[in-house]
Amino acid sequence: MLEFLKRRLKSEKGAMDKILVTLLLVIVGIGAVVGLSTWMTSTTQDLKDDANTTLTDLKANG
């Protein structure tokens, strides 16, 4: 099976370039999703903390 894939890749002109570009795009995509998820979690937590602080201040002064 592996030999078949090697022969097929060698016979295809530019196949390795397409595979490398695809892998690069997959890695960049995964990195973007992980980064966005981390940023959203951090931002959500910051908003919750700010809201709790504001509500606490309003209760104390109101």
N, CA, C and O atoms as a GROMACS GRO file, in nm:
protein
  248
    1MET      N    1   0.083  -0.119   0.000
    1MET     CA    2   0.000   0.000   0.000
    1MET      C    3   0.087   0.126   0.000
    1MET      O    4   0.062   0.220  -0.075
    2LEU      N    5   0.191   0.125   0.086
    2LEU     CA    6   0.279   0.240   0.093
    2LEU      C    7   0.358   0.258  -0.037
    2LEU      O    8   0.379   0.370  -0.084
    3GLU      N    9   0.401   0.146  -0.095
    3GLU     CA   10   0.473   0.153  -0.222
    3GLU      C   11   0.383   0.208  -0.333
    3GLU      O   12   0.428   0.286  -0.418
    4PHE      N   13   0.258   0.169  -0.332
    4PHE     CA   14   0.163   0.220  -0.431
    4PHE      C   15   0.151   0.372  -0.420
    4PHE      O   16   0.151   0.442  -0.520
    5LEU      N   17   0.141   0.421  -0.297
    5LEU     CA   18   0.130   0.565  -0.277
    5LEU      C   19   0.257   0.638  -0.321
    5LEU      O   20   0.251   0.745  -0.380
    6LYS      N   21   0.374   0.578  -0.291
    6LYS     CA   22   0.500   0.639  -0.334
    6LYS      C   23   0.509   0.648  -0.485
    6LYS      O   24   0.548   0.751  -0.540
    7ARG      N   25   0.472   0.538  -0.552
    7ARG     CA   26   0.476   0.540  -0.700
    7ARG      C   27   0.378   0.642  -0.755
    7ARG      O   28   0.409   0.714  -0.850
    8ARG      N   29   0.263   0.649  -0.695
    8ARG     CA   30   0.160   0.742  -0.742
    8ARG      C   31   0.207   0.887  -0.724
    8ARG      O   32   0.185   0.971  -0.811
    9LEU      N   33   0.270   0.915  -0.610
    9LEU     CA   34   0.319   1.050  -0.585
    9LEU      C   35   0.431   1.088  -0.681
    9LEU      O   36   0.439   1.202  -0.728
   10LYS      N   37   0.519   0.992  -0.711
   10LYS     CA   38   0.628   1.020  -0.803
   10LYS      C   39   0.577   1.043  -0.944
   10LYS      O   40   0.635   1.122  -1.019
   11SER      N   41   0.470   0.975  -0.981
   11SER     CA   42   0.420   0.989  -1.117
   11SER      C   43   0.341   1.118  -1.135
   11SER      O   44   0.326   1.166  -1.248
   12GLU      N   45   0.291   1.174  -1.026
   12GLU     CA   46   0.215   1.298  -1.034
   12GLU      C   47   0.310   1.416  -1.027
   12GLU      O   48   0.387   1.429  -0.932
   13LYS      N   49   0.306   1.502  -1.128
   13LYS     CA   50   0.394   1.618  -1.128
   13LYS      C   51   0.336   1.723  -1.034
   13LYS      O   52   0.222   1.766  -1.049
   14GLY      N   53   0.416   1.765  -0.937
   14GLY     CA   54   0.372   1.865  -0.841
   14GLY      C   55   0.284   1.813  -0.730
   14GLY      O   56   0.229   1.892  -0.654
   15ALA      N   57   0.269   1.682  -0.718
   15ALA     CA   58   0.182   1.626  -0.616
   15ALA      C   59   0.236   1.654  -0.476
   15ALA      O   60   0.159   1.682  -0.384
   16MET      N   61   0.366   1.647  -0.460
   16MET     CA   62   0.425   1.671  -0.329
   16MET      C   63   0.402   1.815  -0.286
   16MET      O   64   0.376   1.841  -0.169
   17ASP      N   65   0.412   1.908  -0.379
   17ASP     CA   66   0.386   2.048  -0.346
   17ASP      C   67   0.244   2.067  -0.299
   17ASP      O   68   0.219   2.140  -0.202
   18LYS      N   69   0.150   2.004  -0.365
   18LYS     CA   70   0.010   2.015  -0.325
   18LYS      C   71  -0.012   1.957  -0.186
   18LYS      O   72  -0.088   2.013  -0.106
   19ILE      N   73   0.053   1.847  -0.157
   19ILE     CA   74   0.039   1.784  -0.026
   19ILE      C   75   0.098   1.874   0.081
   19ILE      O   76   0.037   1.893   0.187
   20LEU      N   77   0.215   1.930   0.056
   20LEU     CA   78   0.279   2.018   0.154
   20LEU      C   79   0.197   2.145   0.179
   20LEU      O   80   0.183   2.188   0.294
   21VAL      N   81   0.144   2.203   0.074
   21VAL     CA   82   0.061   2.323   0.089
   21VAL      C   83  -0.065   2.289   0.167
   21VAL      O   84  -0.108   2.366   0.253
   22THR      N   85  -0.124   2.175   0.139
   22THR     CA   86  -0.245   2.133   0.211
   22THR      C   87  -0.214   2.112   0.359
   22THR      O   88  -0.291   2.156   0.445
   23LEU      N   89  -0.103   2.045   0.389
   23LEU     CA   90  -0.065   2.026   0.529
   23LEU      C   91  -0.038   2.159   0.598
   23LEU      O   92  -0.076   2.177   0.714
   24LEU      N   93   0.026   2.251   0.529
   24LEU     CA   94   0.053   2.382   0.586
   24LEU      C   95  -0.078   2.455   0.617
   24LEU      O   96  -0.092   2.516   0.723
   25LEU      N   97  -0.172   2.449   0.524
   25LEU     CA   98  -0.301   2.514   0.546
   25LEU      C   99  -0.378   2.450   0.662
   25LEU      O  100  -0.444   2.520   0.738
   26VAL      N  101  -0.368   2.319   0.675
   26VAL     CA  102  -0.434   2.250   0.786
   26VAL      C  103  -0.372   2.294   0.918
   26VAL      O  104  -0.444   2.322   1.014
   27ILE      N  105  -0.240   2.301   0.924
   27ILE     CA  106  -0.172   2.342   1.046
   27ILE      C  107  -0.208   2.487   1.081
   27ILE      O  108  -0.234   2.518   1.198
   28VAL      N  109  -0.208   2.574   0.982
   28VAL     CA  110  -0.245   2.715   1.007
   28VAL      C  111  -0.390   2.724   1.054
   28VAL      O  112  -0.421   2.802   1.144
   29GLY      N  113  -0.477   2.647   0.992
   29GLY     CA  114  -0.618   2.648   1.032
   29GLY      C  115  -0.638   2.601   1.174
   29GLY      O  116  -0.715   2.661   1.250
   30ILE      N  117  -0.570   2.494   1.212
   30ILE     CA  118  -0.581   2.443   1.349
   30ILE      C  119  -0.527   2.547   1.448
   30ILE      O  120  -0.586   2.570   1.553
   31GLY      N  121  -0.415   2.608   1.413
   31GLY     CA  122  -0.359   2.712   1.499
   31GLY      C  123  -0.454   2.830   1.515
   31GLY      O  124  -0.467   2.885   1.624
   32ALA      N  125  -0.520   2.869   1.407
   32ALA     CA  126  -0.614   2.980   1.413
   32ALA      C  127  -0.734   2.946   1.502
   32ALA      O  128  -0.779   3.029   1.580
   33VAL      N  129  -0.785   2.824   1.489
   33VAL     CA  130  -0.899   2.782   1.571
   33VAL      C  131  -0.861   2.778   1.719
   33VAL      O  132  -0.937   2.825   1.804
   34VAL      N  133  -0.745   2.722   1.749
   34VAL     CA  134  -0.701   2.716   1.889
   34VAL      C  135  -0.678   2.856   1.945
   34VAL      O  136  -0.718   2.885   2.057
   35GLY      N  137  -0.616   2.942   1.867
   35GLY     CA  138  -0.592   3.079   1.912
   35GLY      C  139  -0.722   3.154   1.934
   35GLY      O  140  -0.737   3.224   2.034
   36LEU      N  141  -0.816   3.141   1.842
   36LEU     CA  142  -0.945   3.208   1.856
   36LEU      C  143  -1.021   3.156   1.977
   36LEU      O  144  -1.082   3.234   2.051
   37SER      N  145  -1.017   3.027   1.998
   37SER     CA  146  -1.084   2.968   2.113
   37SER      C  147  -1.024   3.019   2.244
   37SER      O  148  -1.098   3.052   2.337
   38THR      N  149  -0.893   3.024   2.252
   38THR     CA  150  -0.826   3.074   2.372
   38THR      C  151  -0.860   3.221   2.395
   38THR      O  152  -0.888   3.260   2.508
   39TRP      N  153  -0.859   3.300   2.290
   39TRP     CA  154  -0.890   3.442   2.302
   39TRP      C  155  -1.035   3.462   2.347
   39TRP      O  156  -1.061   3.546   2.434
   40MET      N  157  -1.127   3.386   2.290
   40MET     CA  158  -1.269   3.398   2.328
   40MET      C  159  -1.289   3.360   2.474
   40MET      O  160  -1.365   3.426   2.544
   41THR      N  161  -1.224   3.255   2.520
   41THR     CA  162  -1.237   3.213   2.659
   41THR      C  163  -1.186   3.321   2.753
   41THR      O  164  -1.250   3.353   2.853
   42SER      N  165  -1.072   3.378   2.719
   42SER     CA  166  -1.012   3.484   2.801
   42SER      C  167  -1.102   3.608   2.802
   42SER      O  168  -1.124   3.667   2.908
   43THR      N  169  -1.152   3.647   2.687
   43THR     CA  170  -1.238   3.765   2.677
   43THR      C  171  -1.368   3.744   2.754
   43THR      O  172  -1.414   3.835   2.822
   44THR      N  173  -1.426   3.627   2.743
   44THR     CA  174  -1.550   3.597   2.814
   44THR      C  175  -1.528   3.606   2.965
   44THR      O  176  -1.610   3.662   3.036
   45GLN      N  177  -1.418   3.550   3.012
   45GLN     CA  178  -1.390   3.554   3.155
   45GLN      C  179  -1.367   3.698   3.202
   45GLN      O  180  -1.413   3.736   3.310
   46ASP      N  181  -1.298   3.779   3.122
   46ASP     CA  182  -1.276   3.919   3.157
   46ASP      C  183  -1.408   3.995   3.166
   46ASP      O  184  -1.427   4.075   3.257
   47LEU      N  185  -1.499   3.970   3.071
   47LEU     CA  186  -1.629   4.036   3.074
   47LEU      C  187  -1.710   3.996   3.196
   47LEU      O  188  -1.776   4.079   3.258
   48LYS      N  189  -1.705   3.868   3.231
   48LYS     CA  190  -1.776   3.822   3.351
   48LYS      C  191  -1.719   3.888   3.477
   48LYS      O  192  -1.795   3.930   3.564
   49ASP      N  193  -1.588   3.897   3.486
   49ASP     CA  194  -1.525   3.961   3.602
   49ASP      C  195  -1.564   4.108   3.611
   49ASP      O  196  -1.594   4.158   3.720
   50ASP      N  197  -1.563   4.179   3.498
   50ASP     CA  198  -1.602   4.320   3.497
   50ASP      C  199  -1.748   4.339   3.538
   50ASP      O  200  -1.780   4.430   3.613
   51ALA      N  201  -1.834   4.252   3.488
   51ALA     CA  202  -1.976   4.261   3.523
   51ALA      C  203  -1.996   4.236   3.672
   51ALA      O  204  -2.074   4.306   3.736
   52ASN      N  205  -1.928   4.137   3.728
   52ASN     CA  206  -1.940   4.108   3.870
   52ASN      C  207  -1.889   4.225   3.955
   52ASN      O  208  -1.949   4.260   4.056
   53THR      N  209  -1.779   4.285   3.912
   53THR     CA  210  -1.725   4.400   3.985
   53THR      C  211  -1.824   4.516   3.981
   53THR      O  212  -1.847   4.581   4.083
   54THR      N  213  -1.881   4.542   3.866
   54THR     CA  214  -1.977   4.651   3.852
   54THR      C  215  -2.100   4.627   3.938
   54THR      O  216  -2.146   4.718   4.007
   55LEU      N  217  -2.154   4.506   3.934
   55LEU     CA  218  -2.271   4.474   4.016
   55LEU      C  219  -2.240   4.485   4.164
   55LEU      O  220  -2.323   4.533   4.241
   56THR      N  221  -2.124   4.441   4.204
   56THR     CA  222  -2.084   4.451   4.345
   56THR      C  223  -2.075   4.598   4.388
   56THR      O  224  -2.121   4.634   4.497
   57ASP      N  225  -2.015   4.682   4.302
   57ASP     CA  226  -2.005   4.826   4.332
   57ASP      C  227  -2.142   4.890   4.340
   57ASP      O  228  -2.166   4.974   4.427
   58LEU      N  229  -2.233   4.853   4.251
   58LEU     CA  230  -2.368   4.909   4.252
   58LEU      C  231  -2.444   4.868   4.378
   58LEU      O  232  -2.517   4.949   4.436
   59LYS      N  233  -2.428   4.744   4.420
   59LYS     CA  234  -2.496   4.698   4.542
   59LYS      C  235  -2.441   4.771   4.664
   59LYS      O  236  -2.517   4.808   4.754
   60ALA      N  237  -2.310   4.791   4.668
   60ALA     CA  238  -2.247   4.855   4.783
   60ALA      C  239  -2.282   5.004   4.790
   60ALA      O  240  -2.301   5.058   4.899
   61ASN      N  241  -2.292   5.070   4.677
   61ASN     CA  242  -2.318   5.214   4.674
   61ASN      C  243  -2.464   5.248   4.652
   61ASN      O  244  -2.503   5.364   4.668
   62GLY      N  245  -2.545   5.151   4.616
   62GLY     CA  246  -2.683   5.179   4.579
   62GLY      C  247  -2.775   5.164   4.690
   62GLY      O  248  -2.896   5.185   4.673
   0.00000   0.00000   0.00000
